[in-house]
Amino acid sequence: MSNYQPEKVAQMYDSIEDQGETAILLDQYHLGYWDEINPNASITEAADRLTQIMIDKVTIQPGQRFCDLGCGVGMPAIQLAQATGCFVDGITISQSQHEKAQELAAKAGLSEQTNFILGDALATPCEDATYDGGWFFESIFHMGHRKALQEASRILKPGATLVISDLPARPTMSEEYRVLCEEETHSFIIPKEDYPELLDAAGFDLIEIDDVTEFVITPLVSNMKIACQQHESDFLKYLNSAQMQDWLRSYQNKRGREYIESEAIDYWIQMLQDMCDNLGYVLVAAQKRA
């Protein structure tokens, strides 16, 4: 059972916005995808590749309406609008992300084709059956899967496709790590095996669950180490911010480790390694039942 606290999610993202991680990832604020096509891609290039893979799973036509539930800084929504000619509404709980999304849309010349809303994706300000498609792009775990899927079912038209990228629990995930996710990142983790029942209960027919852990999670730490070397000053700015220092210190303490400021990058890498040891990555597609 999730204990969704939107104000805490908003505070978390507002406090780290404009820090090093966003600078390094540019406008793709999510994980990356590495395979035989792009094995040596940078963090930014791999994140862009994952966006394109998500776009390829969407079934939307020019002029139709799409909703990005938990849109972050909005670049995937903007790229979807560019690629398909659809109209995209993105909703984020973060004031700073909302402002950045509007700036990026204006820079891309797509302010008329995109609309970014500051609000709660579990209470999207629209009528029932408004949208022809939607996605949760690394956002559903903040909201609680059951309630998030119920809201998606409410706002989507019958026959609409919903695409989800999520970090599910590995079979070996520890209870300690589950609690850590809830307390430190306000994330509620489920196993991928829960998806069929959750989707069915929300009125969706499952199309596919594509486990891409080997392309997203497995290469992450080695590629992040390279990024840390290439962008050390940006990472140090990010990790030495008050929010990140508090977060890393709390994380280290809860893992029984001492926090030393000069070792912040090592702690960041260890935190990512812990994530990779406990979480996988799936791309889920489902269709709203008629």
URWOZI-V658841 format. One line per field, one symbol per residue. ss: DSSP state (@ for helix, = for strand, . for the rest). phi: phi as a letter, one per 30 degrees, with the letter a starting at -180 (. if undefined). burial: # if it has 16 or more other C-alpha atoms within 10 Angstrom, else .. Layout:
ss = ???
phi = ???
burial = ???
This chain:
ss = .....@@@@@@@@@@@...@@@@@@.................@@@@@@@@@@@@@@@.......=====.....@@@@@@@@@@..======..@@@@@@@@@@@@@......=====..@@@.......=======..@@@@.@@@@@@@@@@@===========..=.....@@@@@@@@@@......=@@@@@@@@@@..========.@@@@...@@@@@@@@@@@.@@@@@@@@..@@@@@@@@@@@@@......@@@@@@@@@@@@@@@@@@=..=======..
phi = .dbdbedddddddddcdicddddddhcccadcbbbddbdcddedddddddedddddddcbceidcbbccididjdedddddddcidccccbbdcddddddddddddddibddcbbccdlcddbddaddhdcdaaacchbdddcjdddddddddddddeidcccbcbcdddecdddedededddcbhcccbdddddeddddddjccdcabcdcedccdeddddddddddddbedddddddcdeddddddddddddcibdcbedcedddddddddedddcbcbbccbbbddd
burial = .#.#.#..##.###.##.#######.########......############.##..#.#....##################.###############.###.##....##.##########.#......############################.###########..#...##.###..######.#..##.##..#####..#.###.#######.###.##...#.###.####.###.######......#....##.###.###.###############.
